[in-house]
Amino acid sequence: MKTRPLPGLLIAAVLVGLAGLALLPMVMTLNLSQKDSGEFIHSLWRLPRGLHPEFYREAGKHLWRYMINSILVAASIASGVLVLSAVSGYAFARLRFPGRDTFFGLLLSLLFIPGILTLVPMYLWVKEFPLAGGNDVFGQGGSGLLNSWWALILPGWAWGQLFGIFMFRSFFQKVPEELIESARLEGAGELRILWSIVLPLSRPVFAAVAMMQFIGVYNDYVWPLVTISDPAKQVFGVGITRFVSDGNLELGPMMAGYVIGALPLVVVFALGMRHYIAGVTQGAIK
């Protein structure tokens, strides 16, 4: 009987160990979400002595609005990014116009700029947005888009489409040119080709870009913190910190809140994981 060579067993053991390390934070969060403060101090690494479903009820009662806000904002940004990225990616891949490659290179260069460096300029742009929030045509006199969901959505559309354009352009360039030319010979315009031929072939890329955008926006903390002051419009990343700081001394409900907040991301990734992997592979490798 053949035995598996030692290197194969070693690689398998290393992969299992790495998978265990990746899952350990989530397992510990589930474990800690059922511990009271005394267990946190005296038996941190042990299993809880009993179940505390009231921790989840308490966390859900305070955090459900923040979760809904995060889901709505993330879905809005992901939808807008998909539309803008698909149209722009097709233009860069299939249309010829002066400066196309140069302009595409400039767009890609923006991906190398850390987001924290654009925090202040973006804040001023949102605050001085013309004819919004009491501002005049020059962007003075009011608060602009601050404290509105547009302060989250518009910058999300602007920055999110950069990586999306790269993904869609890379994929659209692999679509056979003969297929495009045959559609043109039949009298189809560029929008018709994009809608009827190219987009149906790019569902994996759609799934990959949508999941990246949704997860990134849902987990954002700094930008909503500085632009949204109304608790009714705040998102989950900021809401969970407020839940902890509003006199909640029990650590169990806090951990339960983290578990509840992770559920939308788990559902999204579980539903689209197969398409996500295929989209990353097809859109990133030329």
ZAMARGU-4260 file (C-alpha; in steps of 0.2 Angstrom, whole numbers, plus 5000, padded with zeros to 4 digits):
<rodrens>
0) 5000/5000/5000 | 5007/5017/4995 | 5010/5029/5009 | 5009/5048/5007 | 5026/5056/5007
5) 5032/5065/5022 | 5032/5083/5013 | 5014/5081/5008 | 5009/5077/5026 | 5020/5091/5032
10) 5011/5103/5020 | 4994/5097/5025 | 4999/5099/5044 | 5005/5117/5041 | 4989/5122/5031
15) 4978/5114/5045 | 4988/5124/5058 | 4986/5140/5048 | 4967/5137/5046 | 4966/5134/5064
20) 4975/5151/5068 | 4963/5160/5056 | 4948/5153/5065 | 4954/5155/5082 | 4949/5173/5084
25) 4931/5169/5079 | 4930/5154/5090 | 4936/5164/5105 | 4924/5178/5102 | 4910/5165/5102
30) 4917/5157/5118 | 4919/5174/5127 | 4901/5180/5121 | 4894/5168/5134 | 4905/5173/5149
35) 4901/5185/5163 | 4914/5197/5170 | 4920/5185/5183 | 4924/5171/5170 | 4933/5184/5160
40) 4945/5187/5174 | 4947/5169/5181 | 4943/5157/5167 | 4947/5166/5151 | 4952/5151/5140
45) 4940/5139/5147 | 4922/5135/5141 | 4908/5145/5149 | 4900/5138/5164 | 4883/5141/5157
50) 4874/5149/5142 | 4869/5167/5142 | 4857/5171/5128 | 4852/5187/5136 | 4869/5194/5131
55) 4863/5192/5113 | 4846/5200/5116 | 4854/5215/5124 | 4867/5217/5111 | 4854/5215/5097
60) 4842/5228/5105 | 4856/5241/5104 | 4865/5237/5088 | 4851/5232/5076 | 4849/5249/5069
65) 4867/5251/5066 | 4868/5235/5057 | 4854/5239/5045 | 4862/5256/5042 | 4879/5247/5037
70) 4870/5235/5026 | 4861/5248/5017 | 4876/5259/5015 | 4887/5245/5009 | 4874/5238/4997
75) 4872/5256/4990 | 4891/5258/4987 | 4893/5241/4980 | 4879/5243/4968 | 4886/5260/4962
80) 4904/5254/4961 | 4898/5239/4950 | 4889/5250/4937 | 4903/5263/4936 | 4917/5250/4936
85) 4909/5239/4922 | 4906/5254/4911 | 4923/5262/4914 | 4932/5245/4912 | 4923/5241/4896
90) 4929/5258/4889 | 4947/5255/4894 | 4947/5238/4887 | 4937/5239/4871 | 4936/5258/4866
95) 4951/5267/4858 | 4953/5285/4862 | 4968/5297/4865 | 4977/5295/4881 | 4968/5279/4886
100) 4982/5269/4893 | 4990/5285/4901 | 4974/5289/4910 | 4972/5271/4915 | 4989/5271/4923
105) 4985/5287/4932 | 4969/5279/4939 | 4979/5264/4945 | 4992/5275/4953 | 4979/5281/4965
110) 4978/5264/4972 | 4995/5266/4980 | 4989/5282/4990 | 4985/5277/5008 | 4967/5281/5012
115) 4973/5290/5028 | 4982/5303/5017 | 4966/5308/5009 | 4955/5309/5025 | 4957/5328/5027
120) 4955/5333/5009 | 4940/5322/5007 | 4932/5329/5023 | 4934/5346/5017 | 4927/5341/5000
125) 4911/5334/5008 | 4909/5348/5020 | 4911/5361/5006 | 4900/5352/4994 | 4890/5366/4984
130) 4871/5368/4987 | 4870/5355/5001 | 4867/5356/5019 | 4865/5375/5018 | 4880/5379/5007
135) 4880/5391/4994 | 4886/5388/4976 | 4904/5391/4982 | 4902/5378/4996 | 4902/5390/5010
140) 4889/5394/5024 | 4884/5376/5029 | 4889/5359/5033 | 4888/5351/5016 | 4885/5333/5015
145) 4891/5330/5033 | 4879/5320/5044 | 4871/5312/5029 | 4873/5295/5020 | 4879/5304/5005
150) 4895/5308/5014 | 4898/5289/5015 | 4891/5284/4998 | 4899/5297/4986 | 4917/5294/4992
155) 4914/5276/4992 | 4909/5277/4974 | 4924/5287/4969 | 4937/5276/4978 | 4929/5260/4976
160) 4928/5260/4957 | 4947/5261/4955 | 4950/5243/4959 | 4934/5238/4951 | 4940/5246/4934
165) 4956/5236/4935 | 4946/5220/4938 | 4933/5223/4924 | 4946/5229/4912 | 4957/5214/4914
170) 4942/5202/4912 | 4935/5212/4897 | 4952/5211/4888 | 4951/5192/4888 | 4934/5192/4879
175) 4937/5186/4861 | 4938/5200/4849 | 4929/5190/4836 | 4914/5189/4847 | 4914/5208/4849
180) 4917/5211/4830 | 4903/5199/4825 | 4891/5209/4836 | 4896/5225/4828 | 4893/5218/4811
185) 4876/5214/4816 | 4873/5232/4820 | 4874/5231/4839 | 4881/5247/4848 | 4893/5247/4862
190) 4880/5248/4875 | 4871/5234/4867 | 4887/5223/4866 | 4891/5227/4885 | 4873/5223/4891
195) 4870/5208/4880 | 4886/5200/4878 | 4900/5205/4889 | 4891/5208/4906 | 4883/5190/4906
200) 4900/5183/4904 | 4907/5193/4919 | 4896/5187/4933 | 4911/5180/4943 | 4920/5197/4942
205) 4904/5205/4948 | 4903/5194/4963 | 4921/5197/4967 | 4920/5216/4966 | 4903/5217/4975
210) 4910/5206/4990 | 4926/5216/4991 | 4916/5233/4992 | 4903/5226/5004 | 4915/5219/5016
215) 4926/5234/5015 | 4912/5247/5018 | 4904/5237/5031 | 4920/5236/5041 | 4924/5255/5039
220) 4926/5264/5055 | 4936/5280/5053 | 4927/5289/5039 | 4909/5286/5047 | 4916/5292/5064
225) 4922/5309/5057 | 4907/5312/5045 | 4892/5306/5054 | 4886/5313/5071 | 4868/5308/5071
230) 4866/5291/5080 | 4851/5286/5069 | 4862/5287/5054 | 4878/5279/5061 | 4885/5262/5055
235) 4890/5247/5065 | 4908/5250/5066 | 4905/5265/5076 | 4889/5259/5084 | 4898/5244/5093
240) 4911/5256/5101 | 4897/5267/5107 | 4888/5252/5114 | 4903/5248/5124 | 4906/5265/5130
245) 4888/5269/5135 | 4890/5262/5153 | 4890/5244/5147 | 4902/5236/5159 | 4898/5218/5155
250) 4911/5211/5142 | 4899/5196/5137 | 4886/5207/5128 | 4901/5216/5119 | 4907/5200/5112
255) 4890/5195/5108 | 4888/5211/5098 | 4904/5207/5088 | 4896/5190/5084 | 4880/5198/5078
260) 4889/5211/5068 | 4899/5197/5059 | 4884/5188/5053 | 4880/5198/5037 | 4898/5196/5032
265) 4897/5177/5035 | 4881/5176/5025 | 4888/5186/5010 | 4904/5177/5009 | 4896/5160/5011
270) 4883/5164/4997 | 4896/5171/4985 | 4913/5162/4989 | 4913/5151/4974 | 4910/5166/4962
275) 4922/5177/4972 | 4936/5165/4970 | 4932/5163/4951 | 4931/5182/4949 | 4947/5186/4958
280) 4956/5173/4947 | 4948/5178/4930 | 4949/5197/4934 | 4966/5198/4941 | 4976/5186/4930
285) 4978/5191/4912
</rodrens>
